[in-house]
Amino acid sequence: MINAPDQNPRRSLLLIGGGLLIWNLLMTLLGLWMSYWWVGVFGNFFLIVLLGEQLGRIIPPWCRPLYERSLAFGFPILLLLAWELLVGAGILSSRWFPPPSKVAAALWDLSISYDEFSETSLLGRPWLLPQRLMTEGWAGAAALLAESHVLATLTRVFGGFIIGAAPGILLGIAMGMNKTIRLMLDTTMSAVYVLPKIAIFPIMMLVFANPFGEGPKIAVVAISAFFLVAISTMTGVRDIDPVYLQAGRNYGANRWQLFYHVIIPAALPVIFAGLRLALGTALIVIVAIEFIRAKKGVGFITFYYWEVLVTEKMYAGLFVIMLLGILLTYGLQWIEKRIMPWQQDRN
């Protein structure tokens, strides 16, 4: 009787696993993959979800973190495997959807190669840094890193994000705490916020002395981040439960103590949610700008290889963009956990 609760999930696990094998076998024997491959993929996805749910019921608590990480990283691996198999079977065109194996080879080629015409590389050839430091000093090392497409994109993202987020937080706090400021600026910010950020780029090119330099690109990223951070900060401050404020006053907190010990900690989760949105938007905006007006950057090489129809390198560029998005998000989450340790208890 003690083991009875575990038997049903295990039996269901075996049944679903068998159903997964039978489903794929039927699709293969009936020759349905060529015409109805999307039905097969959807059926596999549905059965894998059921399989994961049943597996989650029988694993011990100490193994749950590993189980959750396996779901997070295992599913993308399954997608890549399905992509490889669909292309290998001729269901998807290898010209327009090159298999992940070819994309990985193209990514490796981009990582180790150097374009002598544009004097650029994907990573900036970091393996040459020790040699450059010994022969040319820090100036040589800086010149080596300056050729990197990834570093060019990250510099624009971080520069614009910091320039836009800092005043966005300050203005959002002011709007959240002061109704007059909020009423004065809310309509204007709502009107400007909905403008496509890429449409602001030509205006920035008119504003800056060097329209083809880094200034207009960073300015558009900063504007994109500013509005998202300001609006989220205003919402976080405005929607603080009045009970917290009253409790602070009852304990004798003055305005500064109330602001530092109650308002900011209570609004931080919403502020960081806005920062995550702003950081992702910053990457999206800079990639779009690099598509149309840049000679260096991950967006530039992605669009360039689309123009010359080297699709595996185009997909490699898209993979780098996605990888940058993951790393930036995890980096911001790491900072969030350090600033708000009390939030970890809720997770």
LINQUIQUI-V668238 format. One record per residue. N is the residue number from 1. RES is the residue in one letter. PSI is psi in degrees with one decimal (none if undefined). OMEGA is omega in whole degrees, -180 to 180 (none if undefined). D_FIRST is the distance of its C-alpha to the first C-alpha in Angstrom with 1 decimal. Layout:
n=N res=RES psi=PSI omega=OMEGA d_first=D_FIRST
n=N res=RES psi=PSI omega=OMEGA d_first=D_FIRST
//
This chain:
n=1 res=M psi=-29.5 omega=-179 d_first=0.0
n=2 res=I psi=-35.8 omega=-177 d_first=3.8
n=3 res=N psi=-0.9 omega=-176 d_first=5.5
n=4 res=A psi=-43.1 omega=-179 d_first=5.1
n=5 res=P psi=-25.6 omega=-178 d_first=8.0
n=6 res=D psi=-18.9 omega=-174 d_first=10.0
n=7 res=Q psi=-43.1 omega=-179 d_first=10.1
n=8 res=N psi=-47.9 omega=176 d_first=12.3
n=9 res=P psi=-37.0 omega=179 d_first=14.7
n=10 res=R psi=-40.9 omega=178 d_first=15.1
n=11 res=R psi=-42.8 omega=178 d_first=15.9
n=12 res=S psi=-36.9 omega=179 d_first=18.2
n=13 res=L psi=-43.2 omega=179 d_first=19.8
n=14 res=L psi=-40.4 omega=180 d_first=20.7
n=15 res=L psi=-42.8 omega=-180 d_first=22.0
n=16 res=I psi=-40.4 omega=176 d_first=24.1
n=17 res=G psi=-41.9 omega=176 d_first=25.4
n=18 res=G psi=-39.3 omega=178 d_first=26.4
n=19 res=G psi=-35.8 omega=178 d_first=28.0
n=20 res=L psi=-43.0 omega=179 d_first=30.0
n=21 res=L psi=-43.0 omega=-179 d_first=31.4
n=22 res=I psi=-40.0 omega=180 d_first=32.2
n=23 res=W psi=-48.3 omega=-180 d_first=33.9
n=24 res=N psi=-34.7 omega=178 d_first=36.2
n=25 res=L psi=-43.5 omega=179 d_first=36.9
n=26 res=L psi=-43.4 omega=179 d_first=38.0
n=27 res=M psi=-35.1 omega=-179 d_first=40.2
n=28 res=T psi=-47.2 omega=-177 d_first=41.8
n=29 res=L psi=-35.5 omega=-180 d_first=42.4
n=30 res=L psi=-2.7 omega=178 d_first=43.8
n=31 res=G psi=36.3 omega=-176 d_first=46.0
n=32 res=L psi=-9.6 omega=-174 d_first=44.9
n=33 res=W psi=-38.7 omega=-176 d_first=44.8
n=34 res=M psi=-42.4 omega=-175 d_first=48.6
n=35 res=S psi=-32.0 omega=-174 d_first=49.0
n=36 res=Y psi=44.6 omega=-178 d_first=45.6
n=37 res=W psi=-32.4 omega=-179 d_first=44.3
n=38 res=W psi=-31.6 omega=176 d_first=43.4
n=39 res=V psi=-42.8 omega=178 d_first=41.0
n=40 res=G psi=-41.6 omega=180 d_first=39.3
n=41 res=V psi=-43.9 omega=180 d_first=39.1
n=42 res=F psi=-40.6 omega=178 d_first=37.7
n=43 res=G psi=-41.0 omega=177 d_first=35.1
n=44 res=N psi=-41.3 omega=179 d_first=34.1
n=45 res=F psi=-45.5 omega=-179 d_first=33.9
n=46 res=F psi=-44.9 omega=-179 d_first=31.7
n=47 res=L psi=-35.4 omega=178 d_first=29.2
n=48 res=I psi=-36.9 omega=176 d_first=29.3
n=49 res=V psi=-45.8 omega=177 d_first=28.6
n=50 res=L psi=-40.0 omega=179 d_first=25.4
n=51 res=L psi=-42.8 omega=179 d_first=24.5
n=52 res=G psi=-37.9 omega=179 d_first=25.1
n=53 res=E psi=-43.2 omega=179 d_first=23.0
n=54 res=Q psi=-37.7 omega=178 d_first=20.0
n=55 res=L psi=-36.4 omega=179 d_first=20.6
n=56 res=G psi=-19.7 omega=-179 d_first=21.0
n=57 res=R psi=-18.3 omega=-174 d_first=17.4
n=58 res=I psi=-12.0 omega=-179 d_first=15.9
n=59 res=I psi=145.5 omega=179 d_first=18.6
n=60 res=P psi=158.2 omega=-177 d_first=18.3
n=61 res=P psi=-35.4 omega=-178 d_first=20.7
n=62 res=W psi=-19.3 omega=-178 d_first=23.2
n=63 res=C psi=-3.4 omega=-175 d_first=23.8
n=64 res=R psi=-41.8 omega=177 d_first=24.4
n=65 res=P psi=-40.9 omega=178 d_first=28.2
n=66 res=L psi=-38.7 omega=178 d_first=28.6
n=67 res=Y psi=-43.8 omega=-179 d_first=26.6
n=68 res=E psi=-39.2 omega=177 d_first=28.9
n=69 res=R psi=-34.6 omega=178 d_first=32.0
n=70 res=S psi=-38.4 omega=176 d_first=31.0
n=71 res=L psi=-41.9 omega=-176 d_first=30.9
n=72 res=A psi=-39.6 omega=-176 d_first=34.2
n=73 res=F psi=-21.7 omega=-179 d_first=36.0
n=74 res=G psi=-36.7 omega=-178 d_first=34.3
n=75 res=F psi=-44.2 omega=175 d_first=35.2
n=76 res=P psi=-35.2 omega=178 d_first=38.9
n=77 res=I psi=-39.2 omega=177 d_first=38.8
n=78 res=L psi=-38.8 omega=177 d_first=37.3
n=79 res=L psi=-43.3 omega=179 d_first=40.1
n=80 res=L psi=-39.1 omega=178 d_first=42.7
n=81 res=L psi=-42.5 omega=178 d_first=41.2
n=82 res=A psi=-41.6 omega=177 d_first=41.4
n=83 res=W psi=-46.5 omega=-180 d_first=44.9
n=84 res=E psi=-43.7 omega=-178 d_first=45.9
n=85 res=L psi=-39.9 omega=-180 d_first=44.6
n=86 res=L psi=-39.7 omega=178 d_first=46.3
n=87 res=V psi=-42.4 omega=179 d_first=49.6
n=88 res=G psi=-31.8 omega=179 d_first=49.3
n=89 res=A psi=-2.4 omega=180 d_first=48.8
n=90 res=G psi=9.2 omega=180 d_first=51.9
n=91 res=I psi=-40.8 omega=175 d_first=50.0
n=92 res=L psi=145.1 omega=-179 d_first=51.2
n=93 res=S psi=126.2 omega=179 d_first=54.8
n=94 res=S psi=-17.7 omega=179 d_first=55.0
n=95 res=R psi=-42.7 omega=-178 d_first=58.2
n=96 res=W psi=-23.3 omega=178 d_first=56.8
n=97 res=F psi=70.7 omega=-180 d_first=53.2
n=98 res=P psi=143.8 omega=-177 d_first=53.5
n=99 res=P psi=155.8 omega=180 d_first=50.3
n=100 res=P psi=-31.0 omega=179 d_first=48.6
n=101 res=S psi=-41.5 omega=178 d_first=49.9
n=102 res=K psi=-36.6 omega=178 d_first=53.5
n=103 res=V psi=-40.7 omega=178 d_first=52.8
n=104 res=A psi=-40.5 omega=178 d_first=51.5
n=105 res=A psi=-39.1 omega=178 d_first=54.6
n=106 res=A psi=-37.9 omega=178 d_first=56.8
n=107 res=L psi=-40.6 omega=177 d_first=55.2
n=108 res=W psi=-41.6 omega=179 d_first=55.9
n=109 res=D psi=-41.7 omega=177 d_first=59.5
n=110 res=L psi=-34.8 omega=-176 d_first=59.9
n=111 res=S psi=-32.6 omega=-175 d_first=58.6
n=112 res=I psi=-9.8 omega=-176 d_first=61.0
n=113 res=S psi=161.4 omega=180 d_first=64.0
n=114 res=Y psi=125.7 omega=180 d_first=67.0
n=115 res=D psi=106.6 omega=-177 d_first=69.1
n=116 res=E psi=-26.2 omega=-180 d_first=72.7
n=117 res=F psi=-49.0 omega=-180 d_first=74.1
n=118 res=S psi=-7.5 omega=-178 d_first=72.2
n=119 res=E psi=47.0 omega=-180 d_first=71.6
n=120 res=T psi=162.2 omega=173 d_first=67.9
n=121 res=S psi=166.6 omega=-176 d_first=64.5
n=122 res=L psi=-47.0 omega=-173 d_first=60.9
n=123 res=L psi=-8.3 omega=-177 d_first=60.0
n=124 res=G psi=17.0 omega=179 d_first=63.4
n=125 res=R psi=63.7 omega=-177 d_first=63.1
n=126 res=P psi=-22.0 omega=180 d_first=61.6
n=127 res=W psi=-13.3 omega=178 d_first=61.9
n=128 res=L psi=-1.0 omega=-177 d_first=65.7
n=129 res=L psi=-47.5 omega=180 d_first=65.5
n=130 res=P psi=-41.0 omega=-179 d_first=66.3
n=131 res=Q psi=-43.8 omega=180 d_first=69.3
n=132 res=R psi=-38.0 omega=179 d_first=70.6
n=133 res=L psi=-37.4 omega=-179 d_first=70.2
n=134 res=M psi=-37.2 omega=-174 d_first=72.3
n=135 res=T psi=-38.6 omega=-174 d_first=75.0
n=136 res=E psi=-5.9 omega=179 d_first=75.3
n=137 res=G psi=-161.5 omega=-177 d_first=73.4
n=138 res=W psi=-30.5 omega=179 d_first=71.4
n=139 res=A psi=-40.8 omega=178 d_first=73.5
n=140 res=G psi=-39.2 omega=178 d_first=72.6
n=141 res=A psi=-40.4 omega=179 d_first=68.9
n=142 res=A psi=-39.4 omega=178 d_first=69.1
n=143 res=A psi=-34.8 omega=178 d_first=70.9
n=144 res=L psi=-44.6 omega=179 d_first=68.3
n=145 res=L psi=-27.4 omega=-178 d_first=65.5
n=146 res=A psi=-15.7 omega=180 d_first=67.6
n=147 res=E psi=-5.3 omega=-173 d_first=67.4
n=148 res=S psi=128.5 omega=174 d_first=63.6
n=149 res=H psi=-41.5 omega=-179 d_first=62.4
n=150 res=V psi=-45.1 omega=-179 d_first=59.1
n=151 res=L psi=-36.4 omega=178 d_first=60.8
n=152 res=A psi=-44.1 omega=179 d_first=63.3
n=153 res=T psi=-45.2 omega=-179 d_first=60.5
n=154 res=L psi=-37.6 omega=178 d_first=58.6
n=155 res=T psi=-43.6 omega=178 d_first=61.8
n=156 res=R psi=-40.1 omega=-179 d_first=62.5
n=157 res=V psi=-51.5 omega=-178 d_first=59.0
n=158 res=F psi=-41.1 omega=180 d_first=58.9
n=159 res=G psi=-49.6 omega=179 d_first=62.5
n=160 res=G psi=-38.2 omega=-179 d_first=62.1
n=161 res=F psi=-46.6 omega=-179 d_first=58.7
n=162 res=I psi=-43.5 omega=-180 d_first=60.0
n=163 res=I psi=-35.4 omega=-179 d_first=63.3
n=164 res=G psi=-35.5 omega=-175 d_first=61.6
n=165 res=A psi=-39.3 omega=-176 d_first=58.6
n=166 res=A psi=-54.4 omega=177 d_first=60.5
n=167 res=P psi=-26.0 omega=178 d_first=62.8
n=168 res=G psi=-40.4 omega=178 d_first=60.1
n=169 res=I psi=-45.1 omega=-178 d_first=58.0
n=170 res=L psi=-46.6 omega=-180 d_first=61.2
n=171 res=L psi=-37.5 omega=179 d_first=62.3
n=172 res=G psi=-38.5 omega=177 d_first=58.8
n=173 res=I psi=-43.5 omega=180 d_first=58.6
n=174 res=A psi=-42.1 omega=180 d_first=62.0
n=175 res=M psi=-35.0 omega=180 d_first=61.2
n=176 res=G psi=-32.7 omega=-177 d_first=58.0
n=177 res=M psi=-24.9 omega=-175 d_first=59.8
n=178 res=N psi=115.5 omega=-177 d_first=63.0
n=179 res=K psi=-34.2 omega=-180 d_first=63.2
n=180 res=T psi=-46.9 omega=178 d_first=66.8
n=181 res=I psi=-40.3 omega=-179 d_first=66.1
n=182 res=R psi=-43.6 omega=180 d_first=63.1
n=183 res=L psi=-33.9 omega=-179 d_first=65.3
n=184 res=M psi=-38.5 omega=-170 d_first=68.1
n=185 res=L psi=-17.2 omega=-172 d_first=66.1
n=186 res=D psi=-47.4 omega=-178 d_first=63.1
n=187 res=T psi=-44.3 omega=-180 d_first=65.1
n=188 res=T psi=-44.6 omega=180 d_first=66.9
n=189 res=M psi=-36.8 omega=178 d_first=63.7
n=190 res=S psi=-36.2 omega=-180 d_first=62.0
n=191 res=A psi=-43.2 omega=-177 d_first=65.0
n=192 res=V psi=-32.0 omega=-176 d_first=65.3
n=193 res=Y psi=-35.9 omega=-175 d_first=61.5
n=194 res=V psi=-8.7 omega=177 d_first=61.3
n=195 res=L psi=133.8 omega=174 d_first=64.0
n=196 res=P psi=127.6 omega=-174 d_first=62.7
n=197 res=K psi=-29.5 omega=179 d_first=63.0
n=198 res=I psi=-24.1 omega=179 d_first=64.5
n=199 res=A psi=-18.2 omega=178 d_first=67.3
n=200 res=I psi=-19.2 omega=-176 d_first=68.2
n=201 res=F psi=-45.1 omega=178 d_first=68.9
n=202 res=P psi=-34.5 omega=178 d_first=72.5
n=203 res=I psi=-42.6 omega=179 d_first=73.3
n=204 res=M psi=-31.7 omega=177 d_first=72.2
n=205 res=M psi=-28.1 omega=176 d_first=74.4
n=206 res=L psi=-31.2 omega=-176 d_first=77.3
n=207 res=V psi=-42.4 omega=-174 d_first=76.6
n=208 res=F psi=148.0 omega=-179 d_first=76.4
n=209 res=A psi=-38.4 omega=178 d_first=79.5
n=210 res=N psi=94.5 omega=-175 d_first=77.7
n=211 res=P psi=-18.1 omega=-178 d_first=76.0
n=212 res=F psi=7.4 omega=180 d_first=74.6
n=213 res=G psi=-162.9 omega=-177 d_first=73.3
n=214 res=E psi=-22.9 omega=-176 d_first=70.0
n=215 res=G psi=-53.9 omega=-180 d_first=70.9
n=216 res=P psi=-37.9 omega=-179 d_first=70.3
n=217 res=K psi=-48.8 omega=-179 d_first=66.9
n=218 res=I psi=-35.2 omega=-179 d_first=65.6
n=219 res=A psi=-41.3 omega=179 d_first=67.0
n=220 res=V psi=-40.0 omega=177 d_first=65.1
n=221 res=V psi=-42.3 omega=-180 d_first=61.9
n=222 res=A psi=-42.6 omega=179 d_first=62.7
n=223 res=I psi=-41.1 omega=179 d_first=63.4
n=224 res=S psi=-44.3 omega=-179 d_first=60.2
n=225 res=A psi=-36.8 omega=-175 d_first=58.2
n=226 res=F psi=-49.2 omega=-175 d_first=60.3
n=227 res=F psi=-41.7 omega=179 d_first=59.5
n=228 res=L psi=-43.7 omega=-179 d_first=55.7
n=229 res=V psi=-42.2 omega=-179 d_first=55.5
n=230 res=A psi=-44.7 omega=-178 d_first=57.9
n=231 res=I psi=-43.3 omega=180 d_first=56.2
n=232 res=S psi=-39.0 omega=178 d_first=52.7
n=233 res=T psi=-43.5 omega=177 d_first=54.1
n=234 res=M psi=-43.5 omega=180 d_first=55.9
n=235 res=T psi=-42.6 omega=-180 d_first=52.8
n=236 res=G psi=-40.0 omega=-180 d_first=50.8
n=237 res=V psi=-42.3 omega=-177 d_first=53.5
n=238 res=R psi=-34.0 omega=-174 d_first=54.3
n=239 res=D psi=16.1 omega=176 d_first=50.8
n=240 res=I psi=135.8 omega=-180 d_first=50.0
n=241 res=D psi=124.2 omega=180 d_first=48.5
n=242 res=P psi=-21.4 omega=179 d_first=51.5
n=243 res=V psi=-38.6 omega=179 d_first=49.3
n=244 res=Y psi=-41.8 omega=180 d_first=49.3
n=245 res=L psi=-42.0 omega=-180 d_first=53.1
n=246 res=Q psi=-37.8 omega=178 d_first=53.6
n=247 res=A psi=-40.3 omega=178 d_first=51.4
n=248 res=G psi=-41.5 omega=179 d_first=53.5
n=249 res=R psi=-39.3 omega=-180 d_first=56.7
n=250 res=N psi=-28.7 omega=178 d_first=55.5
n=251 res=Y psi=7.5 omega=174 d_first=55.0
n=252 res=G psi=20.0 omega=180 d_first=58.6
n=253 res=A psi=134.0 omega=174 d_first=58.1
n=254 res=N psi=-175.9 omega=-174 d_first=61.3
n=255 res=R psi=-42.5 omega=-179 d_first=61.5
n=256 res=W psi=-42.9 omega=179 d_first=61.1
n=257 res=Q psi=-38.0 omega=177 d_first=58.1
n=258 res=L psi=-40.4 omega=-180 d_first=56.5
n=259 res=F psi=-44.8 omega=-173 d_first=57.1
n=260 res=Y psi=-38.2 omega=-173 d_first=55.8
n=261 res=H psi=-16.7 omega=-177 d_first=52.8
n=262 res=V psi=-55.9 omega=-172 d_first=51.6
n=263 res=I psi=-51.6 omega=-177 d_first=53.0
n=264 res=I psi=-50.2 omega=179 d_first=52.6
n=265 res=P psi=-36.7 omega=-179 d_first=49.0
n=266 res=A psi=-31.6 omega=-178 d_first=47.9
n=267 res=A psi=-14.0 omega=-174 d_first=49.6
n=268 res=L psi=-41.5 omega=179 d_first=48.6
n=269 res=P psi=-41.6 omega=179 d_first=45.4
n=270 res=V psi=-36.0 omega=178 d_first=47.5
n=271 res=I psi=-44.5 omega=-180 d_first=50.4
n=272 res=F psi=-31.2 omega=174 d_first=48.3
n=273 res=A psi=-41.1 omega=176 d_first=46.9
n=274 res=G psi=-37.9 omega=178 d_first=50.6
n=275 res=L psi=-38.3 omega=178 d_first=51.4
n=276 res=R psi=-43.3 omega=176 d_first=48.7
n=277 res=L psi=-41.6 omega=-178 d_first=50.1
n=278 res=A psi=-38.9 omega=-180 d_first=53.6
n=279 res=L psi=-42.1 omega=176 d_first=52.9
n=280 res=G psi=-41.5 omega=178 d_first=51.4
n=281 res=T psi=-37.4 omega=178 d_first=54.4
n=282 res=A psi=-42.3 omega=179 d_first=56.8
n=283 res=L psi=-41.7 omega=179 d_first=55.6
n=284 res=I psi=-45.8 omega=-177 d_first=55.8
n=285 res=V psi=-44.1 omega=-177 d_first=59.3
n=286 res=I psi=-34.3 omega=176 d_first=60.7
n=287 res=V psi=-41.5 omega=178 d_first=59.5
n=288 res=A psi=-40.6 omega=179 d_first=61.2
n=289 res=I psi=-39.2 omega=179 d_first=64.4
n=290 res=E psi=-23.8 omega=175 d_first=64.3
n=291 res=F psi=-40.7 omega=-169 d_first=64.2
n=292 res=I psi=-23.8 omega=-174 d_first=67.6
n=293 res=R psi=73.5 omega=176 d_first=69.4
n=294 res=A psi=152.0 omega=174 d_first=68.6
n=295 res=K psi=7.3 omega=180 d_first=69.5
n=296 res=K psi=141.8 omega=-180 d_first=66.6
n=297 res=G psi=158.3 omega=-178 d_first=62.9
n=298 res=V psi=-37.0 omega=177 d_first=59.7
n=299 res=G psi=-38.4 omega=180 d_first=60.5
n=300 res=F psi=-49.6 omega=-177 d_first=63.9
n=301 res=I psi=-32.1 omega=177 d_first=62.8
n=302 res=T psi=-47.3 omega=-180 d_first=60.1
n=303 res=F psi=-36.2 omega=-180 d_first=62.8
n=304 res=Y psi=-45.1 omega=-178 d_first=65.3
n=305 res=Y psi=-20.2 omega=169 d_first=63.2
n=306 res=W psi=-41.9 omega=-179 d_first=62.6
n=307 res=E psi=-38.4 omega=-179 d_first=66.3
n=308 res=V psi=5.6 omega=175 d_first=67.0
n=309 res=L psi=37.5 omega=169 d_first=64.0
n=310 res=V psi=80.7 omega=-166 d_first=62.2
n=311 res=T psi=-31.8 omega=-180 d_first=58.9
n=312 res=E psi=-34.6 omega=177 d_first=56.7
n=313 res=K psi=-29.2 omega=173 d_first=58.4
n=314 res=M psi=-45.5 omega=178 d_first=58.1
n=315 res=Y psi=-33.8 omega=176 d_first=54.3
n=316 res=A psi=-41.4 omega=176 d_first=54.4
n=317 res=G psi=-40.5 omega=177 d_first=56.2
n=318 res=L psi=-37.3 omega=178 d_first=53.6
n=319 res=F psi=-41.0 omega=179 d_first=50.8
n=320 res=V psi=-40.5 omega=178 d_first=52.7
n=321 res=I psi=-44.8 omega=178 d_first=52.9
n=322 res=M psi=-40.0 omega=179 d_first=49.2
n=323 res=L psi=-40.4 omega=177 d_first=48.6
n=324 res=L psi=-40.4 omega=177 d_first=51.0
n=325 res=G psi=-41.6 omega=179 d_first=49.2
n=326 res=I psi=-47.0 omega=-178 d_first=45.9
n=327 res=L psi=-40.8 omega=179 d_first=47.5
n=328 res=L psi=-41.4 omega=179 d_first=49.4
n=329 res=T psi=-45.8 omega=180 d_first=46.4
n=330 res=Y psi=-34.3 omega=177 d_first=44.4
n=331 res=G psi=-42.7 omega=179 d_first=47.4
n=332 res=L psi=-35.8 omega=177 d_first=47.8
n=333 res=Q psi=-36.7 omega=178 d_first=44.1
n=334 res=W psi=-43.0 omega=177 d_first=44.6
n=335 res=I psi=-40.5 omega=-180 d_first=47.6
n=336 res=E psi=-41.4 omega=180 d_first=45.7
n=337 res=K psi=-32.9 omega=179 d_first=43.0
n=338 res=R psi=-34.7 omega=-178 d_first=45.7
n=339 res=I psi=-33.3 omega=-178 d_first=47.6
n=340 res=M psi=70.6 omega=-179 d_first=44.6
n=341 res=P psi=-24.1 omega=-179 d_first=42.1
n=342 res=W psi=-20.1 omega=179 d_first=40.6
n=343 res=Q psi=-22.2 omega=-178 d_first=39.4
n=344 res=Q psi=-27.8 omega=179 d_first=37.0
n=345 res=D psi=-28.4 omega=180 d_first=34.8
n=346 res=R psi=-22.6 omega=-179 d_first=34.3
n=347 res=N psi=none omega=none d_first=33.2
//
